[in-house]
Amino acid sequence: MNDQPPSQREGRLDNLAPGVPVGAKIALLLGLAGGLFVTIILSYADPERELWGIGIGIALGILAAIMLAVRSRRQDRHSH
């Protein structure tokens, strides 16, 4: 009775930043999570430098995300 094909559900990472590869989004989130972890560790070890952890984590996540996005775009360009 229902001739419509089942609709494709989009994942949460698909809606987060359209046009950015999922691998780049994951790298950014992992950098953020790692930075938060390092910040917690530094808050006990060296409270004066605890915010360095989040800064380093975010910076590494951004670098990894940029590298993965560029690599994905190059692969897309060469595959066409």
LUMLUMDREN-2810 file (N, C-alpha, C; in Angstrom, 1 decimal):
<atoms>
<atom><aa>M</aa><ch>A</ch><at>N</at><xx>0.8</xx><yy>-1.2</yy><zz>0.0</zz></atom>
<atom><aa>M</aa><ch>A</ch><at>CA</at><xx>0.0</xx><yy>0.0</yy><zz>0.0</zz></atom>
<atom><aa>M</aa><ch>A</ch><at>C</at><xx>0.8</xx><yy>1.3</yy><zz>0.0</zz></atom>
<atom><aa>N</aa><ch>A</ch><at>N</at><xx>2.0</xx><yy>1.2</yy><zz>0.6</zz></atom>
<atom><aa>N</aa><ch>A</ch><at>CA</at><xx>2.9</xx><yy>2.3</yy><zz>0.7</zz></atom>
<atom><aa>N</aa><ch>A</ch><at>C</at><xx>4.0</xx><yy>2.2</yy><zz>-0.3</zz></atom>
<atom><aa>D</aa><ch>A</ch><at>N</at><xx>4.0</xx><yy>2.9</yy><zz>-1.4</zz></atom>
<atom><aa>D</aa><ch>A</ch><at>CA</at><xx>5.0</xx><yy>2.8</yy><zz>-2.5</zz></atom>
<atom><aa>D</aa><ch>A</ch><at>C</at><xx>6.2</xx><yy>3.7</yy><zz>-2.2</zz></atom>
<atom><aa>Q</aa><ch>A</ch><at>N</at><xx>6.2</xx><yy>4.4</yy><zz>-1.2</zz></atom>
<atom><aa>Q</aa><ch>A</ch><at>CA</at><xx>7.4</xx><yy>5.3</yy><zz>-0.9</zz></atom>
<atom><aa>Q</aa><ch>A</ch><at>C</at><xx>8.5</xx><yy>4.5</yy><zz>-0.3</zz></atom>
<atom><aa>P</aa><ch>A</ch><at>N</at><xx>9.7</xx><yy>4.7</yy><zz>-0.8</zz></atom>
<atom><aa>P</aa><ch>A</ch><at>CA</at><xx>10.9</xx><yy>4.0</yy><zz>-0.1</zz></atom>
<atom><aa>P</aa><ch>A</ch><at>C</at><xx>11.1</xx><yy>4.6</yy><zz>1.3</zz></atom>
<atom><aa>P</aa><ch>A</ch><at>N</at><xx>11.7</xx><yy>3.8</yy><zz>2.1</zz></atom>
<atom><aa>P</aa><ch>A</ch><at>CA</at><xx>12.0</xx><yy>4.3</yy><zz>3.5</zz></atom>
<atom><aa>P</aa><ch>A</ch><at>C</at><xx>12.9</xx><yy>5.5</yy><zz>3.4</zz></atom>
<atom><aa>S</aa><ch>A</ch><at>N</at><xx>12.7</xx><yy>6.5</yy><zz>4.2</zz></atom>
<atom><aa>S</aa><ch>A</ch><at>CA</at><xx>13.5</xx><yy>7.7</yy><zz>4.1</zz></atom>
<atom><aa>S</aa><ch>A</ch><at>C</at><xx>14.8</xx><yy>7.5</yy><zz>4.8</zz></atom>
<atom><aa>Q</aa><ch>A</ch><at>N</at><xx>15.9</xx><yy>8.1</yy><zz>4.3</zz></atom>
<atom><aa>Q</aa><ch>A</ch><at>CA</at><xx>17.2</xx><yy>8.0</yy><zz>4.9</zz></atom>
<atom><aa>Q</aa><ch>A</ch><at>C</at><xx>17.3</xx><yy>9.0</yy><zz>6.1</zz></atom>
<atom><aa>R</aa><ch>A</ch><at>N</at><xx>17.6</xx><yy>8.5</yy><zz>7.2</zz></atom>
<atom><aa>R</aa><ch>A</ch><at>CA</at><xx>17.7</xx><yy>9.3</yy><zz>8.4</zz></atom>
<atom><aa>R</aa><ch>A</ch><at>C</at><xx>19.2</xx><yy>9.9</yy><zz>8.4</zz></atom>
<atom><aa>E</aa><ch>A</ch><at>N</at><xx>19.3</xx><yy>11.2</yy><zz>8.6</zz></atom>
<atom><aa>E</aa><ch>A</ch><at>CA</at><xx>20.6</xx><yy>11.8</yy><zz>8.7</zz></atom>
<atom><aa>E</aa><ch>A</ch><at>C</at><xx>21.1</xx><yy>11.6</yy><zz>10.2</zz></atom>
<atom><aa>G</aa><ch>A</ch><at>N</at><xx>22.4</xx><yy>11.4</yy><zz>10.3</zz></atom>
<atom><aa>G</aa><ch>A</ch><at>CA</at><xx>23.0</xx><yy>11.3</yy><zz>11.6</zz></atom>
<atom><aa>G</aa><ch>A</ch><at>C</at><xx>23.2</xx><yy>12.7</yy><zz>12.2</zz></atom>
<atom><aa>R</aa><ch>A</ch><at>N</at><xx>23.5</xx><yy>12.7</yy><zz>13.5</zz></atom>
<atom><aa>R</aa><ch>A</ch><at>CA</at><xx>23.7</xx><yy>14.0</yy><zz>14.2</zz></atom>
<atom><aa>R</aa><ch>A</ch><at>C</at><xx>24.9</xx><yy>14.7</yy><zz>13.6</zz></atom>
<atom><aa>L</aa><ch>A</ch><at>N</at><xx>26.0</xx><yy>13.9</yy><zz>13.3</zz></atom>
<atom><aa>L</aa><ch>A</ch><at>CA</at><xx>27.2</xx><yy>14.6</yy><zz>12.8</zz></atom>
<atom><aa>L</aa><ch>A</ch><at>C</at><xx>27.0</xx><yy>15.1</yy><zz>11.3</zz></atom>
<atom><aa>D</aa><ch>A</ch><at>N</at><xx>26.0</xx><yy>14.6</yy><zz>10.6</zz></atom>
<atom><aa>D</aa><ch>A</ch><at>CA</at><xx>25.7</xx><yy>15.1</yy><zz>9.3</zz></atom>
<atom><aa>D</aa><ch>A</ch><at>C</at><xx>25.1</xx><yy>16.5</yy><zz>9.4</zz></atom>
<atom><aa>N</aa><ch>A</ch><at>N</at><xx>24.3</xx><yy>16.8</yy><zz>10.4</zz></atom>
<atom><aa>N</aa><ch>A</ch><at>CA</at><xx>23.7</xx><yy>18.1</yy><zz>10.6</zz></atom>
<atom><aa>N</aa><ch>A</ch><at>C</at><xx>24.5</xx><yy>19.1</yy><zz>11.3</zz></atom>
<atom><aa>L</aa><ch>A</ch><at>N</at><xx>25.6</xx><yy>18.7</yy><zz>12.0</zz></atom>
<atom><aa>L</aa><ch>A</ch><at>CA</at><xx>26.4</xx><yy>19.6</yy><zz>12.8</zz></atom>
<atom><aa>L</aa><ch>A</ch><at>C</at><xx>27.1</xx><yy>20.7</yy><zz>12.0</zz></atom>
<atom><aa>A</aa><ch>A</ch><at>N</at><xx>27.7</xx><yy>20.3</yy><zz>10.9</zz></atom>
<atom><aa>A</aa><ch>A</ch><at>CA</at><xx>28.4</xx><yy>21.3</yy><zz>10.0</zz></atom>
<atom><aa>A</aa><ch>A</ch><at>C</at><xx>28.3</xx><yy>20.8</yy><zz>8.6</zz></atom>
<atom><aa>P</aa><ch>A</ch><at>N</at><xx>27.3</xx><yy>21.1</yy><zz>7.9</zz></atom>
<atom><aa>P</aa><ch>A</ch><at>CA</at><xx>27.1</xx><yy>20.5</yy><zz>6.5</zz></atom>
<atom><aa>P</aa><ch>A</ch><at>C</at><xx>28.3</xx><yy>20.9</yy><zz>5.6</zz></atom>
<atom><aa>G</aa><ch>A</ch><at>N</at><xx>28.8</xx><yy>19.9</yy><zz>4.9</zz></atom>
<atom><aa>G</aa><ch>A</ch><at>CA</at><xx>29.9</xx><yy>20.1</yy><zz>3.9</zz></atom>
<atom><aa>G</aa><ch>A</ch><at>C</at><xx>31.2</xx><yy>19.8</yy><zz>4.5</zz></atom>
<atom><aa>V</aa><ch>A</ch><at>N</at><xx>31.3</xx><yy>19.6</yy><zz>5.8</zz></atom>
<atom><aa>V</aa><ch>A</ch><at>CA</at><xx>32.6</xx><yy>19.2</yy><zz>6.5</zz></atom>
<atom><aa>V</aa><ch>A</ch><at>C</at><xx>32.5</xx><yy>17.6</yy><zz>6.6</zz></atom>
<atom><aa>P</aa><ch>A</ch><at>N</at><xx>33.6</xx><yy>17.0</yy><zz>6.2</zz></atom>
<atom><aa>P</aa><ch>A</ch><at>CA</at><xx>33.6</xx><yy>15.5</yy><zz>6.3</zz></atom>
<atom><aa>P</aa><ch>A</ch><at>C</at><xx>33.5</xx><yy>15.0</yy><zz>7.7</zz></atom>
<atom><aa>V</aa><ch>A</ch><at>N</at><xx>32.8</xx><yy>13.9</yy><zz>7.9</zz></atom>
<atom><aa>V</aa><ch>A</ch><at>CA</at><xx>32.5</xx><yy>13.3</yy><zz>9.2</zz></atom>
<atom><aa>V</aa><ch>A</ch><at>C</at><xx>33.9</xx><yy>13.1</yy><zz>10.0</zz></atom>
<atom><aa>G</aa><ch>A</ch><at>N</at><xx>34.9</xx><yy>12.6</yy><zz>9.3</zz></atom>
<atom><aa>G</aa><ch>A</ch><at>CA</at><xx>36.2</xx><yy>12.3</yy><zz>9.9</zz></atom>
<atom><aa>G</aa><ch>A</ch><at>C</at><xx>36.8</xx><yy>13.6</yy><zz>10.5</zz></atom>
<atom><aa>A</aa><ch>A</ch><at>N</at><xx>36.6</xx><yy>14.7</yy><zz>9.9</zz></atom>
<atom><aa>A</aa><ch>A</ch><at>CA</at><xx>37.1</xx><yy>16.0</yy><zz>10.4</zz></atom>
<atom><aa>A</aa><ch>A</ch><at>C</at><xx>36.3</xx><yy>16.4</yy><zz>11.6</zz></atom>
<atom><aa>K</aa><ch>A</ch><at>N</at><xx>35.0</xx><yy>16.2</yy><zz>11.6</zz></atom>
<atom><aa>K</aa><ch>A</ch><at>CA</at><xx>34.2</xx><yy>16.5</yy><zz>12.8</zz></atom>
<atom><aa>K</aa><ch>A</ch><at>C</at><xx>34.6</xx><yy>15.6</yy><zz>14.0</zz></atom>
<atom><aa>I</aa><ch>A</ch><at>N</at><xx>34.9</xx><yy>14.3</yy><zz>13.7</zz></atom>
<atom><aa>I</aa><ch>A</ch><at>CA</at><xx>35.3</xx><yy>13.4</yy><zz>14.8</zz></atom>
<atom><aa>I</aa><ch>A</ch><at>C</at><xx>36.6</xx><yy>13.8</yy><zz>15.3</zz></atom>
<atom><aa>A</aa><ch>A</ch><at>N</at><xx>37.6</xx><yy>14.2</yy><zz>14.5</zz></atom>
<atom><aa>A</aa><ch>A</ch><at>CA</at><xx>38.9</xx><yy>14.7</yy><zz>14.9</zz></atom>
<atom><aa>A</aa><ch>A</ch><at>C</at><xx>38.8</xx><yy>15.9</yy><zz>15.8</zz></atom>
<atom><aa>L</aa><ch>A</ch><at>N</at><xx>37.9</xx><yy>16.8</yy><zz>15.4</zz></atom>
<atom><aa>L</aa><ch>A</ch><at>CA</at><xx>37.7</xx><yy>18.0</yy><zz>16.3</zz></atom>
<atom><aa>L</aa><ch>A</ch><at>C</at><xx>37.1</xx><yy>17.7</yy><zz>17.6</zz></atom>
<atom><aa>L</aa><ch>A</ch><at>N</at><xx>36.2</xx><yy>16.8</yy><zz>17.6</zz></atom>
<atom><aa>L</aa><ch>A</ch><at>CA</at><xx>35.6</xx><yy>16.4</yy><zz>18.9</zz></atom>
<atom><aa>L</aa><ch>A</ch><at>C</at><xx>36.5</xx><yy>15.6</yy><zz>19.8</zz></atom>
<atom><aa>L</aa><ch>A</ch><at>N</at><xx>37.4</xx><yy>14.8</yy><zz>19.2</zz></atom>
<atom><aa>L</aa><ch>A</ch><at>CA</at><xx>38.4</xx><yy>14.0</yy><zz>19.9</zz></atom>
<atom><aa>L</aa><ch>A</ch><at>C</at><xx>39.4</xx><yy>15.0</yy><zz>20.5</zz></atom>
<atom><aa>G</aa><ch>A</ch><at>N</at><xx>39.8</xx><yy>16.0</yy><zz>19.7</zz></atom>
<atom><aa>G</aa><ch>A</ch><at>CA</at><xx>40.7</xx><yy>17.0</yy><zz>20.3</zz></atom>
<atom><aa>G</aa><ch>A</ch><at>C</at><xx>40.1</xx><yy>17.7</yy><zz>21.4</zz></atom>
<atom><aa>L</aa><ch>A</ch><at>N</at><xx>38.9</xx><yy>18.1</yy><zz>21.4</zz></atom>
<atom><aa>L</aa><ch>A</ch><at>CA</at><xx>38.2</xx><yy>18.7</yy><zz>22.5</zz></atom>
<atom><aa>L</aa><ch>A</ch><at>C</at><xx>38.1</xx><yy>17.8</yy><zz>23.7</zz></atom>
<atom><aa>A</aa><ch>A</ch><at>N</at><xx>37.8</xx><yy>16.6</yy><zz>23.5</zz></atom>
<atom><aa>A</aa><ch>A</ch><at>CA</at><xx>37.7</xx><yy>15.6</yy><zz>24.6</zz></atom>
<atom><aa>A</aa><ch>A</ch><at>C</at><xx>39.1</xx><yy>15.4</yy><zz>25.2</zz></atom>
<atom><aa>G</aa><ch>A</ch><at>N</at><xx>40.1</xx><yy>15.3</yy><zz>24.4</zz></atom>
<atom><aa>G</aa><ch>A</ch><at>CA</at><xx>41.4</xx><yy>15.1</yy><zz>24.9</zz></atom>
<atom><aa>G</aa><ch>A</ch><at>C</at><xx>41.9</xx><yy>16.3</yy><zz>25.7</zz></atom>
<atom><aa>G</aa><ch>A</ch><at>N</at><xx>41.6</xx><yy>17.5</yy><zz>25.2</zz></atom>
<atom><aa>G</aa><ch>A</ch><at>CA</at><xx>41.9</xx><yy>18.7</yy><zz>25.8</zz></atom>
<atom><aa>G</aa><ch>A</ch><at>C</at><xx>41.3</xx><yy>18.9</yy><zz>27.2</zz></atom>
<atom><aa>L</aa><ch>A</ch><at>N</at><xx>40.0</xx><yy>18.5</yy><zz>27.3</zz></atom>
<atom><aa>L</aa><ch>A</ch><at>CA</at><xx>39.3</xx><yy>18.5</yy><zz>28.5</zz></atom>
<atom><aa>L</aa><ch>A</ch><at>C</at><xx>39.9</xx><yy>17.5</yy><zz>29.5</zz></atom>
<atom><aa>F</aa><ch>A</ch><at>N</at><xx>40.3</xx><yy>16.4</yy><zz>29.1</zz></atom>
<atom><aa>F</aa><ch>A</ch><at>CA</at><xx>41.0</xx><yy>15.4</yy><zz>29.9</zz></atom>
<atom><aa>F</aa><ch>A</ch><at>C</at><xx>42.3</xx><yy>15.9</yy><zz>30.5</zz></atom>
<atom><aa>V</aa><ch>A</ch><at>N</at><xx>43.1</xx><yy>16.5</yy><zz>29.6</zz></atom>
<atom><aa>V</aa><ch>A</ch><at>CA</at><xx>44.4</xx><yy>17.1</yy><zz>30.0</zz></atom>
<atom><aa>V</aa><ch>A</ch><at>C</at><xx>44.2</xx><yy>18.2</yy><zz>31.0</zz></atom>
<atom><aa>T</aa><ch>A</ch><at>N</at><xx>43.1</xx><yy>19.0</yy><zz>30.7</zz></atom>
<atom><aa>T</aa><ch>A</ch><at>CA</at><xx>42.8</xx><yy>20.1</yy><zz>31.6</zz></atom>
<atom><aa>T</aa><ch>A</ch><at>C</at><xx>42.5</xx><yy>19.6</yy><zz>33.0</zz></atom>
<atom><aa>I</aa><ch>A</ch><at>N</at><xx>41.7</xx><yy>18.6</yy><zz>33.1</zz></atom>
<atom><aa>I</aa><ch>A</ch><at>CA</at><xx>41.4</xx><yy>18.0</yy><zz>34.4</zz></atom>
<atom><aa>I</aa><ch>A</ch><at>C</at><xx>42.7</xx><yy>17.5</yy><zz>35.1</zz></atom>
<atom><aa>I</aa><ch>A</ch><at>N</at><xx>43.5</xx><yy>16.8</yy><zz>34.4</zz></atom>
<atom><aa>I</aa><ch>A</ch><at>CA</at><xx>44.8</xx><yy>16.3</yy><zz>35.0</zz></atom>
<atom><aa>I</aa><ch>A</ch><at>C</at><xx>45.6</xx><yy>17.5</yy><zz>35.4</zz></atom>
<atom><aa>L</aa><ch>A</ch><at>N</at><xx>45.8</xx><yy>18.5</yy><zz>34.6</zz></atom>
<atom><aa>L</aa><ch>A</ch><at>CA</at><xx>46.6</xx><yy>19.7</yy><zz>34.9</zz></atom>
<atom><aa>L</aa><ch>A</ch><at>C</at><xx>46.0</xx><yy>20.5</yy><zz>36.1</zz></atom>
<atom><aa>S</aa><ch>A</ch><at>N</at><xx>44.7</xx><yy>20.4</yy><zz>36.3</zz></atom>
<atom><aa>S</aa><ch>A</ch><at>CA</at><xx>44.1</xx><yy>21.1</yy><zz>37.4</zz></atom>
<atom><aa>S</aa><ch>A</ch><at>C</at><xx>44.6</xx><yy>20.6</yy><zz>38.7</zz></atom>
<atom><aa>Y</aa><ch>A</ch><at>N</at><xx>44.9</xx><yy>19.3</yy><zz>38.8</zz></atom>
<atom><aa>Y</aa><ch>A</ch><at>CA</at><xx>45.5</xx><yy>18.7</yy><zz>40.0</zz></atom>
<atom><aa>Y</aa><ch>A</ch><at>C</at><xx>47.0</xx><yy>18.9</yy><zz>40.0</zz></atom>
<atom><aa>A</aa><ch>A</ch><at>N</at><xx>47.7</xx><yy>18.7</yy><zz>38.9</zz></atom>
<atom><aa>A</aa><ch>A</ch><at>CA</at><xx>49.1</xx><yy>18.7</yy><zz>38.9</zz></atom>
<atom><aa>A</aa><ch>A</ch><at>C</at><xx>49.7</xx><yy>20.2</yy><zz>38.9</zz></atom>
<atom><aa>D</aa><ch>A</ch><at>N</at><xx>49.1</xx><yy>21.0</yy><zz>38.1</zz></atom>
<atom><aa>D</aa><ch>A</ch><at>CA</at><xx>49.7</xx><yy>22.4</yy><zz>37.9</zz></atom>
<atom><aa>D</aa><ch>A</ch><at>C</at><xx>48.5</xx><yy>23.4</yy><zz>37.6</zz></atom>
<atom><aa>P</aa><ch>A</ch><at>N</at><xx>47.8</xx><yy>23.8</yy><zz>38.6</zz></atom>
<atom><aa>P</aa><ch>A</ch><at>CA</at><xx>46.6</xx><yy>24.6</yy><zz>38.4</zz></atom>
<atom><aa>P</aa><ch>A</ch><at>C</at><xx>46.9</xx><yy>25.9</yy><zz>37.6</zz></atom>
<atom><aa>E</aa><ch>A</ch><at>N</at><xx>48.1</xx><yy>26.4</yy><zz>37.6</zz></atom>
<atom><aa>E</aa><ch>A</ch><at>CA</at><xx>48.4</xx><yy>27.7</yy><zz>36.9</zz></atom>
<atom><aa>E</aa><ch>A</ch><at>C</at><xx>48.3</xx><yy>27.4</yy><zz>35.4</zz></atom>
<atom><aa>R</aa><ch>A</ch><at>N</at><xx>48.5</xx><yy>26.2</yy><zz>34.9</zz></atom>
<atom><aa>R</aa><ch>A</ch><at>CA</at><xx>48.6</xx><yy>25.9</yy><zz>33.5</zz></atom>
<atom><aa>R</aa><ch>A</ch><at>C</at><xx>47.4</xx><yy>25.0</yy><zz>33.1</zz></atom>
<atom><aa>E</aa><ch>A</ch><at>N</at><xx>46.4</xx><yy>24.9</yy><zz>33.8</zz></atom>
<atom><aa>E</aa><ch>A</ch><at>CA</at><xx>45.3</xx><yy>24.0</yy><zz>33.5</zz></atom>
<atom><aa>E</aa><ch>A</ch><at>C</at><xx>44.6</xx><yy>24.3</yy><zz>32.2</zz></atom>
<atom><aa>L</aa><ch>A</ch><at>N</at><xx>44.5</xx><yy>25.6</yy><zz>31.8</zz></atom>
<atom><aa>L</aa><ch>A</ch><at>CA</at><xx>43.9</xx><yy>26.0</yy><zz>30.6</zz></atom>
<atom><aa>L</aa><ch>A</ch><at>C</at><xx>44.7</xx><yy>25.7</yy><zz>29.3</zz></atom>
<atom><aa>W</aa><ch>A</ch><at>N</at><xx>46.0</xx><yy>25.4</yy><zz>29.5</zz></atom>
<atom><aa>W</aa><ch>A</ch><at>CA</at><xx>46.9</xx><yy>25.0</yy><zz>28.4</zz></atom>
<atom><aa>W</aa><ch>A</ch><at>C</at><xx>46.4</xx><yy>23.7</yy><zz>27.8</zz></atom>
<atom><aa>G</aa><ch>A</ch><at>N</at><xx>45.9</xx><yy>22.9</yy><zz>28.6</zz></atom>
<atom><aa>G</aa><ch>A</ch><at>CA</at><xx>45.4</xx><yy>21.6</yy><zz>28.1</zz></atom>
<atom><aa>G</aa><ch>A</ch><at>C</at><xx>44.3</xx><yy>21.7</yy><zz>27.1</zz></atom>
<atom><aa>I</aa><ch>A</ch><at>N</at><xx>43.3</xx><yy>22.5</yy><zz>27.4</zz></atom>
<atom><aa>I</aa><ch>A</ch><at>CA</at><xx>42.1</xx><yy>22.7</yy><zz>26.5</zz></atom>
<atom><aa>I</aa><ch>A</ch><at>C</at><xx>42.6</xx><yy>23.4</yy><zz>25.3</zz></atom>
<atom><aa>G</aa><ch>A</ch><at>N</at><xx>43.5</xx><yy>24.4</yy><zz>25.4</zz></atom>
<atom><aa>G</aa><ch>A</ch><at>CA</at><xx>44.0</xx><yy>25.1</yy><zz>24.2</zz></atom>
<atom><aa>G</aa><ch>A</ch><at>C</at><xx>44.8</xx><yy>24.1</yy><zz>23.3</zz></atom>
<atom><aa>I</aa><ch>A</ch><at>N</at><xx>45.6</xx><yy>23.3</yy><zz>23.9</zz></atom>
<atom><aa>I</aa><ch>A</ch><at>CA</at><xx>46.4</xx><yy>22.4</yy><zz>23.1</zz></atom>
<atom><aa>I</aa><ch>A</ch><at>C</at><xx>45.5</xx><yy>21.3</yy><zz>22.4</zz></atom>
<atom><aa>G</aa><ch>A</ch><at>N</at><xx>44.5</xx><yy>20.8</yy><zz>23.2</zz></atom>
<atom><aa>G</aa><ch>A</ch><at>CA</at><xx>43.6</xx><yy>19.9</yy><zz>22.6</zz></atom>
<atom><aa>G</aa><ch>A</ch><at>C</at><xx>42.7</xx><yy>20.4</yy><zz>21.5</zz></atom>
<atom><aa>I</aa><ch>A</ch><at>N</at><xx>42.3</xx><yy>21.6</yy><zz>21.6</zz></atom>
<atom><aa>I</aa><ch>A</ch><at>CA</at><xx>41.5</xx><yy>22.3</yy><zz>20.6</zz></atom>
<atom><aa>I</aa><ch>A</ch><at>C</at><xx>42.4</xx><yy>22.5</yy><zz>19.4</zz></atom>
<atom><aa>A</aa><ch>A</ch><at>N</at><xx>43.6</xx><yy>23.0</yy><zz>19.6</zz></atom>
<atom><aa>A</aa><ch>A</ch><at>CA</at><xx>44.5</xx><yy>23.3</yy><zz>18.5</zz></atom>
<atom><aa>A</aa><ch>A</ch><at>C</at><xx>44.8</xx><yy>22.0</yy><zz>17.7</zz></atom>
<atom><aa>L</aa><ch>A</ch><at>N</at><xx>45.1</xx><yy>20.9</yy><zz>18.4</zz></atom>
<atom><aa>L</aa><ch>A</ch><at>CA</at><xx>45.4</xx><yy>19.6</yy><zz>17.7</zz></atom>
<atom><aa>L</aa><ch>A</ch><at>C</at><xx>44.2</xx><yy>19.1</yy><zz>17.0</zz></atom>
<atom><aa>G</aa><ch>A</ch><at>N</at><xx>43.0</xx><yy>19.3</yy><zz>17.6</zz></atom>
<atom><aa>G</aa><ch>A</ch><at>CA</at><xx>41.8</xx><yy>18.9</yy><zz>16.9</zz></atom>
<atom><aa>G</aa><ch>A</ch><at>C</at><xx>41.5</xx><yy>19.6</yy><zz>15.7</zz></atom>
<atom><aa>I</aa><ch>A</ch><at>N</at><xx>41.8</xx><yy>20.9</yy><zz>15.7</zz></atom>
<atom><aa>I</aa><ch>A</ch><at>CA</at><xx>41.6</xx><yy>21.8</yy><zz>14.5</zz></atom>
<atom><aa>I</aa><ch>A</ch><at>C</at><xx>42.6</xx><yy>21.4</yy><zz>13.4</zz></atom>
<atom><aa>L</aa><ch>A</ch><at>N</at><xx>43.8</xx><yy>21.2</yy><zz>13.8</zz></atom>
<atom><aa>L</aa><ch>A</ch><at>CA</at><xx>44.8</xx><yy>20.8</yy><zz>12.8</zz></atom>
<atom><aa>L</aa><ch>A</ch><at>C</at><xx>44.5</xx><yy>19.4</yy><zz>12.2</zz></atom>
<atom><aa>A</aa><ch>A</ch><at>N</at><xx>44.1</xx><yy>18.5</yy><zz>13.0</zz></atom>
<atom><aa>A</aa><ch>A</ch><at>CA</at><xx>43.7</xx><yy>17.2</yy><zz>12.4</zz></atom>
<atom><aa>A</aa><ch>A</ch><at>C</at><xx>42.4</xx><yy>17.3</yy><zz>11.6</zz></atom>
<atom><aa>A</aa><ch>A</ch><at>N</at><xx>41.5</xx><yy>18.1</yy><zz>12.0</zz></atom>
<atom><aa>A</aa><ch>A</ch><at>CA</at><xx>40.3</xx><yy>18.3</yy><zz>11.2</zz></atom>
<atom><aa>A</aa><ch>A</ch><at>C</at><xx>40.6</xx><yy>18.9</yy><zz>9.8</zz></atom>
<atom><aa>I</aa><ch>A</ch><at>N</at><xx>41.5</xx><yy>19.9</yy><zz>9.8</zz></atom>
<atom><aa>I</aa><ch>A</ch><at>CA</at><xx>41.9</xx><yy>20.6</yy><zz>8.5</zz></atom>
<atom><aa>I</aa><ch>A</ch><at>C</at><xx>42.6</xx><yy>19.6</yy><zz>7.6</zz></atom>
<atom><aa>M</aa><ch>A</ch><at>N</at><xx>43.5</xx><yy>18.8</yy><zz>8.2</zz></atom>
<atom><aa>M</aa><ch>A</ch><at>CA</at><xx>44.2</xx><yy>17.8</yy><zz>7.4</zz></atom>
<atom><aa>M</aa><ch>A</ch><at>C</at><xx>43.2</xx><yy>16.8</yy><zz>6.8</zz></atom>
<atom><aa>L</aa><ch>A</ch><at>N</at><xx>42.3</xx><yy>16.3</yy><zz>7.6</zz></atom>
<atom><aa>L</aa><ch>A</ch><at>CA</at><xx>41.3</xx><yy>15.3</yy><zz>7.1</zz></atom>
<atom><aa>L</aa><ch>A</ch><at>C</at><xx>40.4</xx><yy>15.9</yy><zz>6.1</zz></atom>
<atom><aa>A</aa><ch>A</ch><at>N</at><xx>40.0</xx><yy>17.2</yy><zz>6.2</zz></atom>
<atom><aa>A</aa><ch>A</ch><at>CA</at><xx>39.1</xx><yy>17.8</yy><zz>5.3</zz></atom>
<atom><aa>A</aa><ch>A</ch><at>C</at><xx>39.8</xx><yy>18.0</yy><zz>3.9</zz></atom>
<atom><aa>V</aa><ch>A</ch><at>N</at><xx>41.1</xx><yy>18.5</yy><zz>4.0</zz></atom>
<atom><aa>V</aa><ch>A</ch><at>CA</at><xx>41.8</xx><yy>18.6</yy><zz>2.8</zz></atom>
<atom><aa>V</aa><ch>A</ch><at>C</at><xx>42.0</xx><yy>17.3</yy><zz>2.1</zz></atom>
<atom><aa>R</aa><ch>A</ch><at>N</at><xx>42.4</xx><yy>16.3</yy><zz>2.8</zz></atom>
<atom><aa>R</aa><ch>A</ch><at>CA</at><xx>42.6</xx><yy>15.0</yy><zz>2.2</zz></atom>
<atom><aa>R</aa><ch>A</ch><at>C</at><xx>41.3</xx><yy>14.4</yy><zz>1.6</zz></atom>
<atom><aa>S</aa><ch>A</ch><at>N</at><xx>40.2</xx><yy>14.7</yy><zz>2.2</zz></atom>
<atom><aa>S</aa><ch>A</ch><at>CA</at><xx>38.9</xx><yy>14.2</yy><zz>1.7</zz></atom>
<atom><aa>S</aa><ch>A</ch><at>C</at><xx>38.5</xx><yy>15.0</yy><zz>0.4</zz></atom>
<atom><aa>R</aa><ch>A</ch><at>N</at><xx>38.8</xx><yy>16.3</yy><zz>0.4</zz></atom>
<atom><aa>R</aa><ch>A</ch><at>CA</at><xx>38.5</xx><yy>17.1</yy><zz>-0.8</zz></atom>
<atom><aa>R</aa><ch>A</ch><at>C</at><xx>39.4</xx><yy>16.7</yy><zz>-2.0</zz></atom>
<atom><aa>R</aa><ch>A</ch><at>N</at><xx>40.7</xx><yy>16.3</yy><zz>-1.7</zz></atom>
<atom><aa>R</aa><ch>A</ch><at>CA</at><xx>41.6</xx><yy>15.9</yy><zz>-2.7</zz></atom>
<atom><aa>R</aa><ch>A</ch><at>C</at><xx>41.2</xx><yy>14.6</yy><zz>-3.3</zz></atom>
<atom><aa>Q</aa><ch>A</ch><at>N</at><xx>40.7</xx><yy>13.6</yy><zz>-2.5</zz></atom>
<atom><aa>Q</aa><ch>A</ch><at>CA</at><xx>40.2</xx><yy>12.4</yy><zz>-2.9</zz></atom>
<atom><aa>Q</aa><ch>A</ch><at>C</at><xx>39.0</xx><yy>12.5</yy><zz>-3.8</zz></atom>
<atom><aa>D</aa><ch>A</ch><at>N</at><xx>38.1</xx><yy>13.4</yy><zz>-3.4</zz></atom>
<atom><aa>D</aa><ch>A</ch><at>CA</at><xx>36.9</xx><yy>13.7</yy><zz>-4.1</zz></atom>
<atom><aa>D</aa><ch>A</ch><at>C</at><xx>37.2</xx><yy>14.2</yy><zz>-5.5</zz></atom>
<atom><aa>R</aa><ch>A</ch><at>N</at><xx>38.2</xx><yy>15.1</yy><zz>-5.5</zz></atom>
<atom><aa>R</aa><ch>A</ch><at>CA</at><xx>38.6</xx><yy>15.8</yy><zz>-6.8</zz></atom>
<atom><aa>R</aa><ch>A</ch><at>C</at><xx>39.2</xx><yy>14.8</yy><zz>-7.8</zz></atom>
<atom><aa>H</aa><ch>A</ch><at>N</at><xx>40.0</xx><yy>13.9</yy><zz>-7.2</zz></atom>
<atom><aa>H</aa><ch>A</ch><at>CA</at><xx>40.7</xx><yy>12.9</yy><zz>-8.1</zz></atom>
<atom><aa>H</aa><ch>A</ch><at>C</at><xx>39.8</xx><yy>11.8</yy><zz>-8.5</zz></atom>
<atom><aa>S</aa><ch>A</ch><at>N</at><xx>38.7</xx><yy>11.5</yy><zz>-7.8</zz></atom>
<atom><aa>S</aa><ch>A</ch><at>CA</at><xx>37.9</xx><yy>10.4</yy><zz>-8.1</zz></atom>
<atom><aa>S</aa><ch>A</ch><at>C</at><xx>36.9</xx><yy>10.8</yy><zz>-9.3</zz></atom>
<atom><aa>H</aa><ch>A</ch><at>N</at><xx>36.8</xx><yy>12.1</yy><zz>-9.5</zz></atom>
<atom><aa>H</aa><ch>A</ch><at>CA</at><xx>35.8</xx><yy>12.5</yy><zz>-10.6</zz></atom>
<atom><aa>H</aa><ch>A</ch><at>C</at><xx>36.5</xx><yy>12.7</yy><zz>-11.9</zz></atom>
</atoms>
